[in-house]
Amino acid sequence: MSDEAAALPLDSWHRARGGRMVPFAGYAMPVQYEGIMAEHKWTRASAGLFDVSHMGQLIIAGPEAEKGLESQLPADLTLLKDGRLRYSLLLNAEGGIIDDLMVTRRGTHFYMVVNGATKAGDIEHLEARLPRSVVLDHMKEQALLALQGPKAAAALARLAPGVEQLAFMTGGAFEIGGAKAWISRSGYTGEDGFEISILARDAEAVATLLADQDEVKPIGLGARDSLRLEAGLPLYGHDLDQHTTPVEADLTFALSKRRRAEGGFPGWNRIAKELQDGAIRKRVGLAIEGRQPVREGALVVDGEGNETGKVTSGGFAPTLEAPIAMAYVPWDSAEPGTKITLESRGKLFTGTVTPMPFVPHRYQRKGGAS
Amino acid sequence: MTVYYTREHEWVRVEGDSATVGITDFAQGQLGDVVFVEVPDAGKTVSKGDEAAVVESVKAASDVYAPVSGTVTEGNQAVVDEPSLVNTDPEGEGWFFKLTLADNHELSELMSADQYQTYCAEQE
C-alpha cells in the first residue's frame, strides 16, 4: 500500500459534514466531527453512523469453501447456519493471529469482513492456501457502514423494515432507499446495532438517508476506538498481532469445541498446549488509578522495574469518566483484582485487573427493537 | 498587559515581571476533549523549553513547554479539577500556571497575536 491516503466512497460526504480527515489503514478517514467525547456519548445514548468501508469484504465460494476455510480458521463452520455470522481468527503455523474477522454463511458462499490494514495480506495468504476449486472475490465495489447504539434499530427499521427482527449475529438481504443491502445485527461498539454492506455507488445516498434520521449522527474513528475499548474488544495491530495466540489474547471463545478437540487449523499444537497449561502472558483489562490515561506502548513492570508486559490500548473512557487500558501481563498476574504497575512517560501508574467489558454489552440476542 | 504566543501554541500574558501561561484556542481545538491536566507546583524553576505541564485529551497526550524561563508562582488547580476548562475557556479560566520572569529579553523571541494568527493559518 502506498503512503498516499486513498479516498473511500464517502470521502467528500465526510468532508462536507466537517469530518477531520486523517490517514488510517491507507485511507483518508474521519477521526472526528464535533468531538470524540460528544460522539462517543451520542452513540451510547442514541445511534452513531460509522463508515468502515476501509475493511475488506470477501466472498469465498465453491463446494470446498467450508473445508478450505476450516483449514485456516479455528471456527466450527459446520455449525454456522445460513444467515449467521461469527467472530474468527486467521492463524499462522505458530498459532499467531494474522487477522481477526467476521464470517457469515450466506447461501452457497461465505461472506467475510476483514481489517482494512491487513486485507491485502489476508487475501494473499488465503489464495495460497485455499483449495484451487475455491474462488475468493474481494468485493472492492462494496462500501460498509455501521449503525450502532440503542436507537439504531428504530432508525434503521424505518428505512429497511424487517431489520428489527434480526437477532444479534444474524444477517439478511434488505433494501434501503431502493439500494440493495446486506444487513447484519453486529458491530464493534458493545451496543446493539447493524452493519450495512452496500454498493459504493449507493453509499452517499444511504449514508445521507441514515444521517437524516433524528437519532443518527456520523461518528469518527476516535469515538470508534474509545467505544470498542470500553466494550473490551481488541483492535488488530494494537491488541492483536502475528506473535499473539488466541489463548494469550483471551479469545478462546473463538476456538470452537470440535476444532479444539480435532485440530486441523494452523498452530493447533501450540494452542492446544496453551489451553491446557496456560500461556506466558494474557490480555487483560486494567482500571487505572487517578485521572491520567496510560496509552499504548506503556510498560508493565515488576517490583524491580523490569518490563514484564505492555499496554496495547489505553485511553480515557467517556462513559466511566476514568482511564482504562488493555495490556498483556504475565499469566499468573491476570486474575481480576491483581494490582499491576505501569510505566509511562517516566512515571509510574497503578492498574487493577478488571473483567471486560468495562461497559456492559447491550446486544439484542433475540431480535426486536429496543 | 501584552499577550505573546509560541510555535507550540501556548500563550503568555505578561503584566510587569509576572506571566500567565496557557494553551491557545487553536491548540485545544486540535487536541479535542481535555481529560487530564498536570500543572507545576509553586516554587519550581523552569527554563525556557522545559516540560512544565501535561495536557491529555481523549486521543493524545502532550507536554506544555515553558515558553519563558522563571519561577512558578501558581499552578491552576481549577484546570486540574475541571480539565474541560481548557476547552471551554482556553485563554481565560483555562490557564495552566503563573511565573515570575527570569529574563524579559526572552519575550522578544515570541510571536505577537497577529503573527500567531498568520502562523496558525499556515498550519491549517
Interface residues (C-beta under 8 A of the other chain):
Chain A: V31 Q32 G35 I36 M37 A38 H40 G222 D225 S226 R291 Q292 P293 R295 G315 F316 P318 P323 R345
Chain B: G32 D33 V35 F36 E38 V54 E56 S57 V58 K59 A61 P83
